[in-house]
Amino acid sequence: MKVPISLPEDGRVTAFDAAGRDLLFCNAFGEPYVIANQCPHAAVALAPGVLRGCVLECPFHGGKLDVRSGKPVTLPIRTPVAVFPVRRSADGWEVEIGG
Ligand code: FES
């Protein structure tokens, strides 16, 4: 399923719902990435985390992850967050939701 989405400002993240999933659209200084809006550490929302380059800092305990791969960068995050393909569409951007 492809879901149209709007790109946030540079260096910002925006939470949105797509196909029943809570997702986070990240603008890593012009490069768009979509990840699940749930920290793998304690299952809280990653929004409004701080994005520095491609690294997102969780607002709860400060763990960091790479929005390109979803992989953890610093503890206490130990497991990756889900990453969803995003591509340009005729109307802007769209995310591919599996299943
Ligand atoms: S809930 Fe995100 S680092 Fe703990």
Boltz pocket constraint, residues with backbone or C-beta under 6 A from the ligand:
constraints:
  - pocket:
      binder: B
      contacts: [[A, 39], [A, 40], [A, 41], [A, 42], [A, 43], [A, 44], [A, 58], [A, 59], [A, 60], [A, 61], [A, 62], [A, 63], [A, 64], [A, 75], [A, 76], [A, 77]]
      max_distance: 6.0
